[in-house]
Amino acid sequence: MRAGRPKIGDQATSDVVVRLRTPEGRDEWLYCHSAVLAAGSTYFADRLSDAWPTCQILGSRYCVEVYCQELDLSSYVTALRLLYAIEPCSHFGVRGALGVLQAAVHLGCGQIAAACAGYIESAPWEEADEEEILRTVPGLGPQYECILARLRPIDPAPVTSIFLSAFRHATLSSAAGPARELKSAAQEQLEYMLTEDDDAPLIALDNDTVKSQVKDCATALLSQFSAFMSSILTKQKEAPPLDGEHGQLQQELQFFLCDISWVSQVLSKLEMMKCIVVYWVGVSTDMVETVDAVCTGDDCLKTRLKVVEVSAKVLDAVAFGNVILPAEKRRHMVNLWIRFARVTKSLADQGDQDGDGEAETPKENLDNEVCQGLESAIVSIVLTLPSNSQAEILSEWLQSKHVRYPDLTEALEAWCYRSKVAKRRLSFLSDIGQVS
């Protein structure tokens, strides 16, 4: 501060009193100097001019009243102090600088307002800061809208570019460690971009460019998975993996399955499930053989559960008619995954019964939503098959010791009814033999 410069609150040299008044009755007096106020504030310059008729006199001093809300009073005091000695806005933090900015705009303190706006625009924000800024800044005038630049909707082209780049990264094979963590973070954010909640998805779900490149990435991932399974099955025929290799192969298989499960979720939102359904149908037998070859011992359940999770998504797409498959392929899928699912459910239930109750080691189990979804999809698909195919599946199900899951009771009831009334319902046909 320069020598001889007046100080706020110095009654000996003050020639003006600023009264800060609130609706609640607060009345703060600050002893100020008209030269300082008029030089830094258009509000005070106007009210201290000869053209302003309502300036009051308190003793030998002018009096200027400023009305503000109770919560804003300290910000107005700070703004007045900054007219005397500028200090960095970072001292106040984002919320404090926002309050001073409001006061400075009201008082016409252009230099102070510009400093606060510059600090807020460049400083990091917390979520609460963002909400307060969104409530406050739009009412301050267009010259301060630059503060909102980081919150504005982005153009479609950069969104598409980021989405596709992140999707390529999210579908690359990666081992455990930081690369895997980064990949998981990318998958989480991509899923959020496609989520339709209170806000529309960030990426257009009908974008042909996005769909084409997503399909290419998904196909590349599935090709890697096919090569992985082929390698395992070839080695299995030549020389079974050593005990030490099983853990590494199982972990790699688990990573692939997690990625495929995630890709299935994305493809479902983009209405592109046919890509993965056709693939999964084609490799189902190899998939089961790979699991049997790699997953041995007590630690196989987690991998089997992930296989069931992916299969449930695939079967669900078929059951709802989102992907059309010939009857023979539907029958093959149902037969294979009924067997796999009931063995997996049995292993999960057995693990619960054998558990020692220690909370530190939570038991792996079939997610209830996945369990019900898979069962519902299987029932729906069974009921789309020819009557004789239904009979074969239901007969095998009833003879299984794992008859409780999946529960095909609903399919059995529908089959019994259809079979019993079939001839009567189709009696209008001239040659009933053509229907059998």
Secondary structure, DSSP 8 states (H G I E B T S, - for coil): --TT---TT-TTT--EEEEEE-TT--EEEEEE-HHHHHHH-HHHHHHTSTT-TT-EEETTEEEEEEE--GGGHHHHHHHHHHTTS---GGGTHHHHHHHHHHHHHHHT-HHHHHHHHHHHHHS---HHHHHHHHHHGGGG-GGGGGGGGGGS---HHHHHHHHHHHHHHHTS---SSHHHHHHHHHHHHHHHHH--SSS--SS-TT-HHHHHHHHHHHHHHHHHHHHHHHHHHHHHHHS---HHHHHHHHHHHHHHHHHHHHHHHHHHHTT-THHHHHHHHHHHHHHHHHHHHH--GGGGHHHHHHHHHHHHHHHHHHHTTSS---HHHHHHHHHHHHHHHHHHHHHHHHHHHH----TTS------HHHHHHHHHHHHHHHTTS-HHHHHHHHHHHHHSTTTTSS--HHHHHHHHHHHHHHHHHTTTSS-GGGT-
